[in-house]
Amino acid sequence: MIAGNSFDPSACYSFGLKHYPVFLDLKDRPVLVVGAGKTALRRTRGLVDAGARVTVVAPECEPEFEDLPVRLVRRGFRASDLAGAMLVFAATDDRLTNHRVAIAAKGKGVFANIADCAEECDFAVPARVQRGPFHVAISTGGENPRLSAELRKKIEEIL
């Protein structure tokens, strides 16, 4: 209650917003990527473009990772890999590993994006378009990534 006024905090959550849209400044922020396949490569490139300090943990990696300014750790994921990370992206082809990342991240309070399970994600990665000063993000909250990609293409044509 504030100065005689009644205030219901639950009213702040009445819209059912699944994700809060935000653009993050990741410059010089530590970000962990678990996995080094095609999906992890796309995520990593975007993170590098945003200026993040990226560590990639995976036993094997796509050759393109060698050309990126990232720290490559060639082994399986350990919960201790999350130390100091602001965000983590799990993008392996192994459901159990991705699930382990999600559980460890929750336990350490690190926001996680789990490529193969929207229910385990703390945030969604939108389809993006950048043209000059415009940066547009399109998301279905993980419900329909294909539709987001189609909308992105249409917006690219417009801009």
C-alpha positions in Angstrom: 0.0 0.0 0.0 1.4 3.4 -0.9 0.3 6.5 1.1 -3.3 5.3 1.6 -3.7 4.1 -1.9 -4.3 0.4 -2.5 -1.9 -1.1 -5.0 -2.3 -4.6 -6.4 1.1 -5.8 -7.7 -0.6 -8.6 -9.7 -2.1 -6.0 -11.9 1.3 -5.4 -13.4 1.2 -8.9 -14.8 -2.3 -9.0 -16.2 -1.4 -8.8 -19.9 0.1 -12.3 -20.1 3.3 -11.0 -21.8 5.5 -14.0 -22.3 8.7 -12.1 -23.2 9.7 -8.5 -22.6 11.2 -7.1 -25.8 14.6 -5.5 -25.2 17.8 -4.7 -27.1 20.9 -5.6 -25.0 24.3 -3.9 -25.0 26.6 -6.9 -25.0 29.8 -5.0 -25.7 32.6 -6.7 -23.7 30.0 -8.8 -21.8 30.8 -12.5 -21.3 28.5 -14.9 -23.1 28.7 -18.7 -23.3 27.7 -20.8 -26.3 27.4 -24.5 -25.8 27.7 -26.3 -29.1 29.5 -25.5 -32.3 27.2 -26.6 -35.1 25.3 -24.5 -37.7 22.8 -23.1 -35.2 25.6 -22.2 -32.7 27.6 -20.6 -35.5 24.7 -18.3 -36.4 24.2 -17.3 -32.7 27.9 -16.8 -32.2 28.3 -14.6 -35.3 25.5 -12.4 -34.0 27.0 -12.2 -30.6 30.4 -11.3 -32.0 28.8 -8.6 -34.1 27.3 -7.2 -30.9 30.7 -7.0 -29.3 30.2 -9.8 -26.8 33.2 -11.8 -25.3 32.1 -15.2 -26.5 33.3 -18.6 -25.2 32.2 -21.6 -27.2 32.3 -25.0 -25.5 32.0 -28.1 -27.7 34.0 -31.3 -28.3 33.9 -30.6 -32.0 33.2 -27.5 -34.1 32.4 -26.2 -37.6 35.6 -25.0 -39.3 34.2 -21.4 -39.5 34.6 -21.1 -35.7 38.3 -21.0 -36.2 38.0 -17.6 -37.9 35.9 -16.0 -35.2 37.3 -13.9 -32.3 36.0 -16.3 -29.7 37.5 -18.5 -27.0 37.1 -22.2 -28.1 37.0 -24.8 -25.4 37.0 -28.3 -27.0 35.2 -30.5 -24.6 31.8 -31.2 -23.2 29.8 -28.7 -21.1 30.4 -28.3 -17.4 28.2 -26.3 -15.1 31.3 -24.4 -14.1 31.5 -23.0 -17.6 28.7 -20.6 -16.6 30.9 -18.8 -14.1 30.7 -15.1 -14.9 28.5 -15.5 -18.0 25.7 -13.0 -18.6 23.8 -15.2 -21.0 24.1 -18.8 -22.3 23.0 -20.3 -25.5 22.6 -24.1 -25.7 22.7 -25.1 -29.3 23.9 -28.7 -29.4 22.3 -31.6 -31.2 22.0 -33.5 -27.9 18.8 -32.9 -26.0 20.3 -34.1 -22.7 23.2 -31.6 -22.9 20.9 -28.8 -23.8 18.6 -29.7 -20.8 21.7 -29.8 -18.5 22.6 -26.3 -19.6 19.1 -25.1 -18.9 19.1 -26.6 -15.4 22.6 -25.3 -14.5 21.8 -21.8 -15.9 18.6 -21.6 -13.8 20.5 -22.7 -10.7 23.1 -19.9 -11.3 20.7 -17.2 -12.3 22.0 -17.0 -15.8 19.5 -16.2 -18.6 19.5 -19.2 -21.1 18.3 -19.8 -24.6 17.9 -23.5 -25.4 17.7 -24.0 -29.1 15.6 -27.2 -29.1 13.2 -26.4 -26.3 11.3 -23.1 -26.1 9.8 -24.1 -22.7 13.3 -24.1 -21.2 14.2 -20.7 -22.6 14.4 -17.6 -20.4 14.5 -15.4 -23.6 13.8 -15.8 -27.3 16.2 -14.8 -30.1 14.2 -12.8 -32.7 14.6 -12.7 -36.4 16.4 -9.4 -37.1 16.7 -6.9 -39.8 19.2 -4.0 -39.7 19.3 -1.3 -42.3 21.1 2.0 -41.4 19.6 3.4 -38.2 16.7 0.8 -38.2 17.0 -2.4 -36.2 13.8 -4.4 -36.4 13.2 -7.6 -34.3 10.4 -10.1 -35.1 9.4 -12.8 -32.6 6.7 -15.3 -32.1 8.0 -16.1 -28.6 9.5 -19.3 -29.9 6.1 -20.5 -31.1 6.7 -20.2 -34.9 10.3 -19.3 -35.9 9.5 -20.0 -39.6 6.9 -17.3 -39.6 9.3 -14.9 -37.9 11.8 -15.6 -40.7 9.2 -15.0 -43.4 8.2 -11.7 -41.9 11.9 -10.8 -41.6 12.3 -11.3 -45.4 9.3 -9.1 -46.1 10.6 -6.4 -43.9 14.0 -6.6 -45.6 12.3 -6.0 -49.0 10.5 -2.9 -47.6 13.6 -1.4 -46.0 
